[in-house]
Amino acid sequence: MLLDLKDPTKVLARTRNPILEPSAVYENEGFKSGVVYPCGAVIINDRLFVYYGGADMVVCVATTKLNRFMEQLVTNHNEAKTCKYSGPTTDC
């Protein structure tokens, strides 16, 4: 999802499909088979690195070119509802 830089409670775009799904053997065998847990992301030299846990057993990283990811997000996104985070609930 893409958040407004000045107001991160504002969602600008949201992907239609998950950006990460379990497909490798090590993501589908373990304590929580078939589950990936995105934990964080960084940009290094125009590449997006998404760190995630797989099947509650391994730590992994997925990477792509940042501009490719952004092009896909901007051209293939769902129209985001204007939602504001207000404590333990989100007001949409």
HTML snippet that shows the backbone in 3Dmol.js (N, CA, C, O; Angstrom):
<script src="https://3Dmol.org/build/3Dmol-min.js"></script>
<div id="view" style="width:600px;height:400px;position:relative"></div>
<script>
const pdb = `
ATOM      1  N   MET A   1       0.843  -1.161   0.000  1.00  0.00           N
ATOM      2  CA  MET A   1       0.000   0.000   0.000  1.00  0.00           C
ATOM      3  C   MET A   1       0.892   1.227   0.000  1.00  0.00           C
ATOM      4  O   MET A   1       2.016   1.191   0.500  1.00  0.00           O
ATOM      5  N   LEU A   2       0.391   2.297  -0.556  1.00  0.00           N
ATOM      6  CA  LEU A   2       1.124   3.553  -0.660  1.00  0.00           C
ATOM      7  C   LEU A   2       0.437   4.578   0.226  1.00  0.00           C
ATOM      8  O   LEU A   2      -0.744   4.876   0.048  1.00  0.00           O
ATOM      9  N   LEU A   3       1.189   5.117   1.183  1.00  0.00           N
ATOM     10  CA  LEU A   3       0.643   6.097   2.123  1.00  0.00           C
ATOM     11  C   LEU A   3       1.119   7.492   1.760  1.00  0.00           C
ATOM     12  O   LEU A   3       2.189   7.661   1.175  1.00  0.00           O
ATOM     13  N   ASP A   4       0.322   8.486   2.110  1.00  0.00           N
ATOM     14  CA  ASP A   4       0.679   9.881   1.905  1.00  0.00           C
ATOM     15  C   ASP A   4       1.867  10.218   2.801  1.00  0.00           C
ATOM     16  O   ASP A   4       1.841   9.930   3.998  1.00  0.00           O
ATOM     17  N   LEU A   5       2.904  10.822   2.236  1.00  0.00           N
ATOM     18  CA  LEU A   5       4.120  11.131   2.981  1.00  0.00           C
ATOM     19  C   LEU A   5       3.859  12.109   4.126  1.00  0.00           C
ATOM     20  O   LEU A   5       4.425  11.958   5.209  1.00  0.00           O
ATOM     21  N   LYS A   6       3.013  13.103   3.896  1.00  0.00           N
ATOM     22  CA  LYS A   6       2.747  14.103   4.929  1.00  0.00           C
ATOM     23  C   LYS A   6       1.688  13.652   5.927  1.00  0.00           C
ATOM     24  O   LYS A   6       1.672  14.116   7.067  1.00  0.00           O
ATOM     25  N   ASP A   7       0.801  12.747   5.503  1.00  0.00           N
ATOM     26  CA  ASP A   7      -0.245  12.232   6.382  1.00  0.00           C
ATOM     27  C   ASP A   7      -0.364  10.726   6.189  1.00  0.00           C
ATOM     28  O   ASP A   7      -1.207  10.271   5.416  1.00  0.00           O
ATOM     29  N   PRO A   8       0.475   9.937   6.883  1.00  0.00           N
ATOM     30  CA  PRO A   8       0.500   8.490   6.665  1.00  0.00           C
ATOM     31  C   PRO A   8      -0.776   7.764   7.095  1.00  0.00           C
ATOM     32  O   PRO A   8      -0.874   6.549   6.924  1.00  0.00           O
ATOM     33  N   THR A   9      -1.751   8.484   7.647  1.00  0.00           N
ATOM     34  CA  THR A   9      -3.035   7.846   7.919  1.00  0.00           C
ATOM     35  C   THR A   9      -3.880   7.783   6.647  1.00  0.00           C
ATOM     36  O   THR A   9      -4.927   7.135   6.625  1.00  0.00           O
ATOM     37  N   LYS A  10      -3.421   8.460   5.582  1.00  0.00           N
ATOM     38  CA  LYS A  10      -4.117   8.488   4.293  1.00  0.00           C
ATOM     39  C   LYS A  10      -3.541   7.449   3.341  1.00  0.00           C
ATOM     40  O   LYS A  10      -2.353   7.490   3.024  1.00  0.00           O
ATOM     41  N   VAL A  11      -4.370   6.522   2.885  1.00  0.00           N
ATOM     42  CA  VAL A  11      -3.949   5.490   1.944  1.00  0.00           C
ATOM     43  C   VAL A  11      -4.181   6.015   0.527  1.00  0.00           C
ATOM     44  O   VAL A  11      -5.308   6.353   0.168  1.00  0.00           O
ATOM     45  N   LEU A  12      -3.112   6.084  -0.282  1.00  0.00           N
ATOM     46  CA  LEU A  12      -3.217   6.591  -1.652  1.00  0.00           C
ATOM     47  C   LEU A  12      -3.512   5.485  -2.658  1.00  0.00           C
ATOM     48  O   LEU A  12      -4.274   5.689  -3.603  1.00  0.00           O
ATOM     49  N   ALA A  13      -2.912   4.318  -2.457  1.00  0.00           N
ATOM     50  CA  ALA A  13      -3.138   3.187  -3.365  1.00  0.00           C
ATOM     51  C   ALA A  13      -2.894   1.891  -2.599  1.00  0.00           C
ATOM     52  O   ALA A  13      -2.108   1.841  -1.653  1.00  0.00           O
ATOM     53  N   ARG A  14      -3.584   0.861  -3.032  1.00  0.00           N
ATOM     54  CA  ARG A  14      -3.478  -0.449  -2.399  1.00  0.00           C
ATOM     55  C   ARG A  14      -3.451  -1.505  -3.499  1.00  0.00           C
ATOM     56  O   ARG A  14      -4.235  -1.421  -4.443  1.00  0.00           O
ATOM     57  N   THR A  15      -2.579  -2.481  -3.401  1.00  0.00           N
ATOM     58  CA  THR A  15      -2.490  -3.501  -4.444  1.00  0.00           C
ATOM     59  C   THR A  15      -3.767  -4.339  -4.509  1.00  0.00           C
ATOM     60  O   THR A  15      -4.436  -4.555  -3.499  1.00  0.00           O
ATOM     61  N   ARG A  16      -4.088  -4.801  -5.705  1.00  0.00           N
ATOM     62  CA  ARG A  16      -5.250  -5.679  -5.880  1.00  0.00           C
ATOM     63  C   ARG A  16      -4.950  -7.085  -5.385  1.00  0.00           C
ATOM     64  O   ARG A  16      -5.827  -7.777  -4.868  1.00  0.00           O
ATOM     65  N   ASN A  17      -3.707  -7.491  -5.551  1.00  0.00           N
ATOM     66  CA  ASN A  17      -3.294  -8.845  -5.160  1.00  0.00           C
ATOM     67  C   ASN A  17      -2.158  -8.754  -4.155  1.00  0.00           C
ATOM     68  O   ASN A  17      -1.475  -7.733  -4.080  1.00  0.00           O
ATOM     69  N   PRO A  18      -1.954  -9.809  -3.388  1.00  0.00           N
ATOM     70  CA  PRO A  18      -0.833  -9.793  -2.442  1.00  0.00           C
ATOM     71  C   PRO A  18       0.494  -9.607  -3.170  1.00  0.00           C
ATOM     72  O   PRO A  18       0.672 -10.109  -4.280  1.00  0.00           O
ATOM     73  N   ILE A  19       1.414  -8.894  -2.555  1.00  0.00           N
ATOM     74  CA  ILE A  19       2.737  -8.731  -3.164  1.00  0.00           C
ATOM     75  C   ILE A  19       3.647  -9.900  -2.794  1.00  0.00           C
ATOM     76  O   ILE A  19       4.729 -10.049  -3.361  1.00  0.00           O
ATOM     77  N   LEU A  20       3.219 -10.713  -1.864  1.00  0.00           N
ATOM     78  CA  LEU A  20       4.020 -11.838  -1.394  1.00  0.00           C
ATOM     79  C   LEU A  20       3.090 -12.988  -1.046  1.00  0.00           C
ATOM     80  O   LEU A  20       2.156 -12.817  -0.262  1.00  0.00           O
ATOM     81  N   GLU A  21       3.338 -14.158  -1.624  1.00  0.00           N
ATOM     82  CA  GLU A  21       2.551 -15.353  -1.330  1.00  0.00           C
ATOM     83  C   GLU A  21       3.487 -16.529  -1.131  1.00  0.00           C
ATOM     84  O   GLU A  21       4.552 -16.577  -1.746  1.00  0.00           O
ATOM     85  N   PRO A  22       3.107 -17.492  -0.274  1.00  0.00           N
ATOM     86  CA  PRO A  22       3.971 -18.650  -0.072  1.00  0.00           C
ATOM     87  C   PRO A  22       3.977 -19.544  -1.311  1.00  0.00           C
ATOM     88  O   PRO A  22       2.927 -20.005  -1.759  1.00  0.00           O
ATOM     89  N   SER A  23       5.166 -19.784  -1.858  1.00  0.00           N
ATOM     90  CA  SER A  23       5.258 -20.674  -3.015  1.00  0.00           C
ATOM     91  C   SER A  23       6.409 -21.673  -2.880  1.00  0.00           C
ATOM     92  O   SER A  23       6.341 -22.770  -3.434  1.00  0.00           O
ATOM     93  N   ALA A  24       7.446 -21.309  -2.160  1.00  0.00           N
ATOM     94  CA  ALA A  24       8.599 -22.199  -1.996  1.00  0.00           C
ATOM     95  C   ALA A  24       8.293 -23.277  -0.955  1.00  0.00           C
ATOM     96  O   ALA A  24       7.432 -23.094  -0.094  1.00  0.00           O
ATOM     97  N   VAL A  25       8.993 -24.380  -1.041  1.00  0.00           N
ATOM     98  CA  VAL A  25       8.793 -25.492  -0.105  1.00  0.00           C
ATOM     99  C   VAL A  25       8.949 -25.013   1.336  1.00  0.00           C
ATOM    100  O   VAL A  25       8.128 -25.346   2.191  1.00  0.00           O
ATOM    101  N   TYR A  26      10.003 -24.229   1.614  1.00  0.00           N
ATOM    102  CA  TYR A  26      10.261 -23.778   2.983  1.00  0.00           C
ATOM    103  C   TYR A  26       9.208 -22.794   3.497  1.00  0.00           C
ATOM    104  O   TYR A  26       9.160 -22.525   4.697  1.00  0.00           O
ATOM    105  N   GLU A  27       8.371 -22.256   2.620  1.00  0.00           N
ATOM    106  CA  GLU A  27       7.272 -21.389   3.048  1.00  0.00           C
ATOM    107  C   GLU A  27       5.993 -22.190   3.277  1.00  0.00           C
ATOM    108  O   GLU A  27       5.034 -21.684   3.860  1.00  0.00           O
ATOM    109  N   ASN A  28       5.981 -23.421   2.826  1.00  0.00           N
ATOM    110  CA  ASN A  28       4.780 -24.252   2.901  1.00  0.00           C
ATOM    111  C   ASN A  28       4.916 -25.454   3.816  1.00  0.00           C
ATOM    112  O   ASN A  28       3.995 -26.267   3.901  1.00  0.00           O
ATOM    113  N   GLU A  29       6.041 -25.585   4.503  1.00  0.00           N
ATOM    114  CA  GLU A  29       6.231 -26.667   5.463  1.00  0.00           C
ATOM    115  C   GLU A  29       6.812 -26.082   6.737  1.00  0.00           C
ATOM    116  O   GLU A  29       7.884 -25.477   6.722  1.00  0.00           O
ATOM    117  N   GLY A  30       6.101 -26.265   7.836  1.00  0.00           N
ATOM    118  CA  GLY A  30       6.576 -25.721   9.103  1.00  0.00           C
ATOM    119  C   GLY A  30       5.440 -25.613  10.093  1.00  0.00           C
ATOM    120  O   GLY A  30       4.410 -26.270   9.946  1.00  0.00           O
ATOM    121  N   PHE A  31       5.633 -24.776  11.111  1.00  0.00           N
ATOM    122  CA  PHE A  31       4.617 -24.610  12.146  1.00  0.00           C
ATOM    123  C   PHE A  31       3.334 -24.003  11.584  1.00  0.00           C
ATOM    124  O   PHE A  31       2.240 -24.413  11.973  1.00  0.00           O
ATOM    125  N   LYS A  32       3.447 -23.043  10.684  1.00  0.00           N
ATOM    126  CA  LYS A  32       2.295 -22.384  10.047  1.00  0.00           C
ATOM    127  C   LYS A  32       2.449 -22.526   8.539  1.00  0.00           C
ATOM    128  O   LYS A  32       2.793 -21.566   7.850  1.00  0.00           O
ATOM    129  N   SER A  33       2.198 -23.702   8.042  1.00  0.00           N
ATOM    130  CA  SER A  33       2.376 -23.986   6.614  1.00  0.00           C
ATOM    131  C   SER A  33       1.544 -23.053   5.746  1.00  0.00           C
ATOM    132  O   SER A  33       0.398 -22.739   6.068  1.00  0.00           O
ATOM    133  N   GLY A  34       2.137 -22.618   4.644  1.00  0.00           N
ATOM    134  CA  GLY A  34       1.419 -21.790   3.680  1.00  0.00           C
ATOM    135  C   GLY A  34       1.205 -20.360   4.119  1.00  0.00           C
ATOM    136  O   GLY A  34       0.294 -19.689   3.634  1.00  0.00           O
ATOM    137  N   VAL A  35       2.037 -19.884   5.037  1.00  0.00           N
ATOM    138  CA  VAL A  35       1.881 -18.520   5.547  1.00  0.00           C
ATOM    139  C   VAL A  35       3.212 -17.791   5.456  1.00  0.00           C
ATOM    140  O   VAL A  35       4.255 -18.348   5.798  1.00  0.00           O
ATOM    141  N   VAL A  36       3.178 -16.541   4.993  1.00  0.00           N
ATOM    142  CA  VAL A  36       4.342 -15.665   5.037  1.00  0.00           C
ATOM    143  C   VAL A  36       3.974 -14.425   5.838  1.00  0.00           C
ATOM    144  O   VAL A  36       2.854 -13.923   5.748  1.00  0.00           O
ATOM    145  N   TYR A  37       4.917 -13.946   6.611  1.00  0.00           N
ATOM    146  CA  TYR A  37       4.703 -12.805   7.495  1.00  0.00           C
ATOM    147  C   TYR A  37       5.647 -11.676   7.124  1.00  0.00           C
ATOM    148  O   TYR A  37       6.796 -11.682   7.566  1.00  0.00           O
ATOM    149  N   PRO A  38       5.203 -10.693   6.319  1.00  0.00           N
ATOM    150  CA  PRO A  38       6.081  -9.553   6.022  1.00  0.00           C
ATOM    151  C   PRO A  38       6.407  -8.814   7.321  1.00  0.00           C
ATOM    152  O   PRO A  38       5.524  -8.548   8.138  1.00  0.00           O
ATOM    153  N   CYS A  39       7.678  -8.491   7.496  1.00  0.00           N
ATOM    154  CA  CYS A  39       8.128  -7.871   8.742  1.00  0.00           C
ATOM    155  C   CYS A  39       8.683  -6.467   8.559  1.00  0.00           C
ATOM    156  O   CYS A  39       8.661  -5.662   9.491  1.00  0.00           O
ATOM    157  N   GLY A  40       9.177  -6.171   7.374  1.00  0.00           N
ATOM    158  CA  GLY A  40       9.767  -4.861   7.148  1.00  0.00           C
ATOM    159  C   GLY A  40      10.287  -4.755   5.741  1.00  0.00           C
ATOM    160  O   GLY A  40      10.402  -5.754   5.031  1.00  0.00           O
ATOM    161  N   ALA A  41      10.599  -3.551   5.341  1.00  0.00           N
ATOM    162  CA  ALA A  41      11.105  -3.317   3.989  1.00  0.00           C
ATOM    163  C   ALA A  41      12.105  -2.173   4.007  1.00  0.00           C
ATOM    164  O   ALA A  41      11.992  -1.235   4.796  1.00  0.00           O
ATOM    165  N   VAL A  42      13.090  -2.276   3.115  1.00  0.00           N
ATOM    166  CA  VAL A  42      14.077  -1.206   2.941  1.00  0.00           C
ATOM    167  C   VAL A  42      14.348  -1.024   1.453  1.00  0.00           C
ATOM    168  O   VAL A  42      14.124  -1.930   0.649  1.00  0.00           O
ATOM    169  N   ILE A  43      14.830   0.157   1.106  1.00  0.00           N
ATOM    170  CA  ILE A  43      15.241   0.440  -0.265  1.00  0.00           C
ATOM    171  C   ILE A  43      16.752   0.631  -0.247  1.00  0.00           C
ATOM    172  O   ILE A  43      17.280   1.461   0.493  1.00  0.00           O
ATOM    173  N   ILE A  44      17.440  -0.157  -1.080  1.00  0.00           N
ATOM    174  CA  ILE A  44      18.889  -0.056  -1.205  1.00  0.00           C
ATOM    175  C   ILE A  44      19.214   0.001  -2.695  1.00  0.00           C
ATOM    176  O   ILE A  44      18.888  -0.915  -3.450  1.00  0.00           O
ATOM    177  N   ASN A  45      19.859   1.092  -3.106  1.00  0.00           N
ATOM    178  CA  ASN A  45      20.265   1.247  -4.513  1.00  0.00           C
ATOM    179  C   ASN A  45      19.132   0.953  -5.495  1.00  0.00           C
ATOM    180  O   ASN A  45      19.300   0.150  -6.412  1.00  0.00           O
ATOM    181  N   ASP A  46      17.997   1.589  -5.310  1.00  0.00           N
ATOM    182  CA  ASP A  46      16.847   1.466  -6.210  1.00  0.00           C
ATOM    183  C   ASP A  46      16.233   0.072  -6.238  1.00  0.00           C
ATOM    184  O   ASP A  46      15.550  -0.284  -7.199  1.00  0.00           O
ATOM    185  N   ARG A  47      16.466  -0.715  -5.204  1.00  0.00           N
ATOM    186  CA  ARG A  47      15.822  -2.030  -5.081  1.00  0.00           C
ATOM    187  C   ARG A  47      15.034  -2.065  -3.779  1.00  0.00           C
ATOM    188  O   ARG A  47      15.482  -1.557  -2.751  1.00  0.00           O
ATOM    189  N   LEU A  48      13.848  -2.677  -3.843  1.00  0.00           N
ATOM    190  CA  LEU A  48      13.005  -2.863  -2.670  1.00  0.00           C
ATOM    191  C   LEU A  48      13.283  -4.248  -2.103  1.00  0.00           C
ATOM    192  O   LEU A  48      13.197  -5.243  -2.823  1.00  0.00           O
ATOM    193  N   PHE A  49      13.616  -4.319  -0.820  1.00  0.00           N
ATOM    194  CA  PHE A  49      13.830  -5.586  -0.124  1.00  0.00           C
ATOM    195  C   PHE A  49      12.728  -5.730   0.920  1.00  0.00           C
ATOM    196  O   PHE A  49      12.572  -4.867   1.783  1.00  0.00           O
ATOM    197  N   VAL A  50      11.967  -6.814   0.842  1.00  0.00           N
ATOM    198  CA  VAL A  50      10.908  -7.096   1.812  1.00  0.00           C
ATOM    199  C   VAL A  50      11.348  -8.311   2.625  1.00  0.00           C
ATOM    200  O   VAL A  50      11.529  -9.400   2.080  1.00  0.00           O
ATOM    201  N   TYR A  51      11.515  -8.119   3.909  1.00  0.00           N
ATOM    202  CA  TYR A  51      11.927  -9.193   4.802  1.00  0.00           C
ATOM    203  C   TYR A  51      10.675  -9.841   5.373  1.00  0.00           C
ATOM    204  O   TYR A  51       9.724  -9.158   5.755  1.00  0.00           O
ATOM    205  N   TYR A  52      10.689 -11.187   5.426  1.00  0.00           N
ATOM    206  CA  TYR A  52       9.492 -11.884   5.876  1.00  0.00           C
ATOM    207  C   TYR A  52       9.832 -13.227   6.519  1.00  0.00           C
ATOM    208  O   TYR A  52      10.903 -13.789   6.289  1.00  0.00           O
ATOM    209  N   GLY A  53       8.912 -13.722   7.319  1.00  0.00           N
ATOM    210  CA  GLY A  53       9.031 -15.056   7.893  1.00  0.00           C
ATOM    211  C   GLY A  53       8.207 -16.012   7.056  1.00  0.00           C
ATOM    212  O   GLY A  53       7.125 -15.668   6.581  1.00  0.00           O
ATOM    213  N   GLY A  54       8.730 -17.223   6.877  1.00  0.00           N
ATOM    214  CA  GLY A  54       8.028 -18.234   6.102  1.00  0.00           C
ATOM    215  C   GLY A  54       7.665 -19.425   6.963  1.00  0.00           C
ATOM    216  O   GLY A  54       8.529 -20.024   7.602  1.00  0.00           O
ATOM    217  N   ALA A  55       6.375 -19.771   6.981  1.00  0.00           N
ATOM    218  CA  ALA A  55       5.858 -20.936   7.707  1.00  0.00           C
ATOM    219  C   ALA A  55       6.263 -20.950   9.176  1.00  0.00           C
ATOM    220  O   ALA A  55       6.313 -22.011   9.797  1.00  0.00           O
ATOM    221  N   ASP A  56       6.549 -19.791   9.727  1.00  0.00           N
ATOM    222  CA  ASP A  56       6.955 -19.658  11.125  1.00  0.00           C
ATOM    223  C   ASP A  56       8.222 -20.453  11.439  1.00  0.00           C
ATOM    224  O   ASP A  56       8.449 -20.866  12.577  1.00  0.00           O
ATOM    225  N   MET A  57       9.053 -20.662  10.389  1.00  0.00           N
ATOM    226  CA  MET A  57      10.269 -21.463  10.573  1.00  0.00           C
ATOM    227  C   MET A  57      11.526 -20.763  10.058  1.00  0.00           C
ATOM    228  O   MET A  57      12.608 -20.983  10.602  1.00  0.00           O
ATOM    229  N   VAL A  58      11.413 -19.931   9.029  1.00  0.00           N
ATOM    230  CA  VAL A  58      12.581 -19.337   8.389  1.00  0.00           C
ATOM    231  C   VAL A  58      12.380 -17.835   8.207  1.00  0.00           C
ATOM    232  O   VAL A  58      11.252 -17.343   8.178  1.00  0.00           O
ATOM    233  N   VAL A  59      13.493 -17.122   8.087  1.00  0.00           N
ATOM    234  CA  VAL A  59      13.475 -15.700   7.771  1.00  0.00           C
ATOM    235  C   VAL A  59      13.977 -15.556   6.336  1.00  0.00           C
ATOM    236  O   VAL A  59      14.988 -16.153   5.967  1.00  0.00           O
ATOM    237  N   CYS A  60      13.272 -14.765   5.527  1.00  0.00           N
ATOM    238  CA  CYS A  60      13.572 -14.672   4.098  1.00  0.00           C
ATOM    239  C   CYS A  60      13.577 -13.213   3.661  1.00  0.00           C
ATOM    240  O   CYS A  60      13.199 -12.317   4.416  1.00  0.00           O
ATOM    241  N   VAL A  61      14.014 -12.997   2.422  1.00  0.00           N
ATOM    242  CA  VAL A  61      13.938 -11.668   1.821  1.00  0.00           C
ATOM    243  C   VAL A  61      13.509 -11.827   0.365  1.00  0.00           C
ATOM    244  O   VAL A  61      13.995 -12.709  -0.343  1.00  0.00           O
ATOM    245  N   ALA A  62      12.610 -10.979  -0.066  1.00  0.00           N
ATOM    246  CA  ALA A  62      12.198 -10.907  -1.469  1.00  0.00           C
ATOM    247  C   ALA A  62      12.637  -9.544  -1.976  1.00  0.00           C
ATOM    248  O   ALA A  62      12.612  -8.567  -1.228  1.00  0.00           O
ATOM    249  N   THR A  63      13.037  -9.467  -3.234  1.00  0.00           N
ATOM    250  CA  THR A  63      13.530  -8.203  -3.765  1.00  0.00           C
ATOM    251  C   THR A  63      13.035  -7.971  -5.185  1.00  0.00           C
ATOM    252  O   THR A  63      12.796  -8.912  -5.943  1.00  0.00           O
ATOM    253  N   THR A  64      12.887  -6.691  -5.526  1.00  0.00           N
ATOM    254  CA  THR A  64      12.500  -6.280  -6.871  1.00  0.00           C
ATOM    255  C   THR A  64      13.018  -4.867  -7.106  1.00  0.00           C
ATOM    256  O   THR A  64      13.378  -4.166  -6.160  1.00  0.00           O
ATOM    257  N   LYS A  65      13.053  -4.459  -8.352  1.00  0.00           N
ATOM    258  CA  LYS A  65      13.422  -3.078  -8.656  1.00  0.00           C
ATOM    259  C   LYS A  65      12.308  -2.169  -8.160  1.00  0.00           C
ATOM    260  O   LYS A  65      11.131  -2.438  -8.398  1.00  0.00           O
ATOM    261  N   LEU A  66      12.674  -1.097  -7.474  1.00  0.00           N
ATOM    262  CA  LEU A  66      11.690  -0.200  -6.883  1.00  0.00           C
ATOM    263  C   LEU A  66      10.784   0.418  -7.946  1.00  0.00           C
ATOM    264  O   LEU A  66       9.569   0.476  -7.757  1.00  0.00           O
ATOM    265  N   ASN A  67      11.354   0.881  -9.057  1.00  0.00           N
ATOM    266  CA  ASN A  67      10.502   1.533 -10.062  1.00  0.00           C
ATOM    267  C   ASN A  67       9.532   0.540 -10.692  1.00  0.00           C
ATOM    268  O   ASN A  67       8.422   0.931 -11.054  1.00  0.00           O
ATOM    269  N   ARG A  68       9.904  -0.721 -10.834  1.00  0.00           N
ATOM    270  CA  ARG A  68       8.969  -1.742 -11.352  1.00  0.00           C
ATOM    271  C   ARG A  68       7.809  -1.937 -10.372  1.00  0.00           C
ATOM    272  O   ARG A  68       6.647  -1.996 -10.774  1.00  0.00           O
ATOM    273  N   PHE A  69       8.139  -2.037  -9.088  1.00  0.00           N
ATOM    274  CA  PHE A  69       7.114  -2.194  -8.058  1.00  0.00           C
ATOM    275  C   PHE A  69       6.167  -1.002  -8.050  1.00  0.00           C
ATOM    276  O   PHE A  69       4.949  -1.175  -7.996  1.00  0.00           O
ATOM    277  N   MET A  70       6.725   0.215  -8.104  1.00  0.00           N
ATOM    278  CA  MET A  70       5.894   1.419  -8.075  1.00  0.00           C
ATOM    279  C   MET A  70       5.017   1.528  -9.318  1.00  0.00           C
ATOM    280  O   MET A  70       3.859   1.933  -9.214  1.00  0.00           O
ATOM    281  N   GLU A  71       5.544   1.174 -10.496  1.00  0.00           N
ATOM    282  CA  GLU A  71       4.732   1.190 -11.716  1.00  0.00           C
ATOM    283  C   GLU A  71       3.540   0.256 -11.583  1.00  0.00           C
ATOM    284  O   GLU A  71       2.418   0.610 -11.945  1.00  0.00           O
ATOM    285  N   GLN A  72       3.792  -0.935 -11.064  1.00  0.00           N
ATOM    286  CA  GLN A  72       2.703  -1.901 -10.870  1.00  0.00           C
ATOM    287  C   GLN A  72       1.683  -1.377  -9.855  1.00  0.00           C
ATOM    288  O   GLN A  72       0.476  -1.513 -10.053  1.00  0.00           O
ATOM    289  N   LEU A  73       2.169  -0.788  -8.785  1.00  0.00           N
ATOM    290  CA  LEU A  73       1.270  -0.268  -7.751  1.00  0.00           C
ATOM    291  C   LEU A  73       0.402   0.853  -8.299  1.00  0.00           C
ATOM    292  O   LEU A  73      -0.804   0.882  -8.053  1.00  0.00           O
ATOM    293  N   VAL A  74       0.995   1.759  -9.028  1.00  0.00           N
ATOM    294  CA  VAL A  74       0.268   2.927  -9.528  1.00  0.00           C
ATOM    295  C   VAL A  74      -0.706   2.552 -10.647  1.00  0.00           C
ATOM    296  O   VAL A  74      -1.792   3.126 -10.731  1.00  0.00           O
ATOM    297  N   THR A  75      -0.336   1.597 -11.510  1.00  0.00           N
ATOM    298  CA  THR A  75      -1.209   1.260 -12.639  1.00  0.00           C
ATOM    299  C   THR A  75      -2.199   0.144 -12.330  1.00  0.00           C
ATOM    300  O   THR A  75      -3.228   0.048 -13.000  1.00  0.00           O
ATOM    301  N   ASN A  76      -1.927  -0.692 -11.350  1.00  0.00           N
ATOM    302  CA  ASN A  76      -2.801  -1.832 -11.050  1.00  0.00           C
ATOM    303  C   ASN A  76      -3.259  -1.804  -9.599  1.00  0.00           C
ATOM    304  O   ASN A  76      -3.085  -2.785  -8.876  1.00  0.00           O
ATOM    305  N   HIS A  77      -3.829  -0.714  -9.176  1.00  0.00           N
ATOM    306  CA  HIS A  77      -4.234  -0.619  -7.774  1.00  0.00           C
ATOM    307  C   HIS A  77      -5.746  -0.470  -7.638  1.00  0.00           C
ATOM    308  O   HIS A  77      -6.451  -0.089  -8.573  1.00  0.00           O
ATOM    309  N   ASN A  78      -6.204  -0.783  -6.450  1.00  0.00           N
ATOM    310  CA  ASN A  78      -7.592  -0.525  -6.092  1.00  0.00           C
ATOM    311  C   ASN A  78      -7.681   0.930  -5.659  1.00  0.00           C
ATOM    312  O   ASN A  78      -6.756   1.472  -5.054  1.00  0.00           O
ATOM    313  N   GLU A  79      -8.805   1.547  -5.976  1.00  0.00           N
ATOM    314  CA  GLU A  79      -9.011   2.890  -5.458  1.00  0.00           C
ATOM    315  C   GLU A  79      -9.116   2.785  -3.945  1.00  0.00           C
ATOM    316  O   GLU A  79      -9.955   2.051  -3.423  1.00  0.00           O
ATOM    317  N   ALA A  80      -8.286   3.501  -3.265  1.00  0.00           N
ATOM    318  CA  ALA A  80      -8.266   3.430  -1.808  1.00  0.00           C
ATOM    319  C   ALA A  80      -9.369   4.294  -1.226  1.00  0.00           C
ATOM    320  O   ALA A  80      -9.598   5.420  -1.667  1.00  0.00           O
ATOM    321  N   LYS A  81     -10.041   3.752  -0.235  1.00  0.00           N
ATOM    322  CA  LYS A  81     -10.993   4.557   0.523  1.00  0.00           C
ATOM    323  C   LYS A  81     -10.186   5.518   1.378  1.00  0.00           C
ATOM    324  O   LYS A  81      -9.074   5.196   1.796  1.00  0.00           O
ATOM    325  N   THR A  82     -10.724   6.671   1.634  1.00  0.00           N
ATOM    326  CA  THR A  82     -10.050   7.587   2.536  1.00  0.00           C
ATOM    327  C   THR A  82     -10.352   7.121   3.948  1.00  0.00           C
ATOM    328  O   THR A  82     -11.472   7.263   4.438  1.00  0.00           O
ATOM    329  N   CYS A  83      -9.356   6.571   4.585  1.00  0.00           N
ATOM    330  CA  CYS A  83      -9.498   6.033   5.928  1.00  0.00           C
ATOM    331  C   CYS A  83      -8.551   6.764   6.863  1.00  0.00           C
ATOM    332  O   CYS A  83      -7.442   7.133   6.477  1.00  0.00           O
ATOM    333  N   LYS A  84      -8.981   6.962   8.047  1.00  0.00           N
ATOM    334  CA  LYS A  84      -8.141   7.569   9.071  1.00  0.00           C
ATOM    335  C   LYS A  84      -7.997   6.594  10.214  1.00  0.00           C
ATOM    336  O   LYS A  84      -8.975   6.003  10.670  1.00  0.00           O
ATOM    337  N   TYR A  85      -6.767   6.427  10.675  1.00  0.00           N
ATOM    338  CA  TYR A  85      -6.532   5.580  11.831  1.00  0.00           C
ATOM    339  C   TYR A  85      -6.820   6.388  13.069  1.00  0.00           C
ATOM    340  O   TYR A  85      -6.266   7.470  13.259  1.00  0.00           O
ATOM    341  N   SER A  86      -7.679   5.870  13.905  1.00  0.00           N
ATOM    342  CA  SER A  86      -8.030   6.593  15.140  1.00  0.00           C
ATOM    343  C   SER A  86      -7.989   5.645  16.321  1.00  0.00           C
ATOM    344  O   SER A  86      -9.019   5.176  16.806  1.00  0.00           O
ATOM    345  N   GLY A  87      -6.788   5.376  16.769  1.00  0.00           N
ATOM    346  CA  GLY A  87      -6.621   4.475  17.916  1.00  0.00           C
ATOM    347  C   GLY A  87      -6.774   3.027  17.492  1.00  0.00           C
ATOM    348  O   GLY A  87      -6.247   2.633  16.452  1.00  0.00           O
ATOM    349  N   PRO A  88      -7.495   2.214  18.285  1.00  0.00           N
ATOM    350  CA  PRO A  88      -7.592   0.785  17.989  1.00  0.00           C
ATOM    351  C   PRO A  88      -8.492   0.452  16.795  1.00  0.00           C
ATOM    352  O   PRO A  88      -8.594  -0.716  16.417  1.00  0.00           O
ATOM    353  N   THR A  89      -9.142   1.446  16.197  1.00  0.00           N
ATOM    354  CA  THR A  89     -10.011   1.173  15.050  1.00  0.00           C
ATOM    355  C   THR A  89      -9.649   2.099  13.900  1.00  0.00           C
ATOM    356  O   THR A  89      -8.994   3.124  14.093  1.00  0.00           O
ATOM    357  N   THR A  90     -10.084   1.725  12.696  1.00  0.00           N
ATOM    358  CA  THR A  90      -9.890   2.554  11.533  1.00  0.00           C
ATOM    359  C   THR A  90     -11.250   3.056  11.073  1.00  0.00           C
ATOM    360  O   THR A  90     -12.180   2.267  10.899  1.00  0.00           O
ATOM    361  N   ASP A  91     -11.370   4.349  10.879  1.00  0.00           N
ATOM    362  CA  ASP A  91     -12.635   4.959  10.482  1.00  0.00           C
ATOM    363  C   ASP A  91     -12.627   5.165   8.970  1.00  0.00           C
ATOM    364  O   ASP A  91     -11.918   6.037   8.466  1.00  0.00           O
ATOM    365  N   CYS A  92     -13.417   4.361   8.239  1.00  0.00           N
ATOM    366  CA  CYS A  92     -13.486   4.483   6.775  1.00  0.00           C
ATOM    367  C   CYS A  92     -14.821   5.050   6.347  1.00  0.00           C
ATOM    368  O   CYS A  92     -15.063   5.225   5.152  1.00  0.00           O
TER     369      CYS A  92
END
`;
const viewer = $3Dmol.createViewer("view");
viewer.addModel(pdb, "pdb");
viewer.setStyle({}, {cartoon: {color: "spectrum"}});
viewer.zoomTo();
viewer.render();
</script>
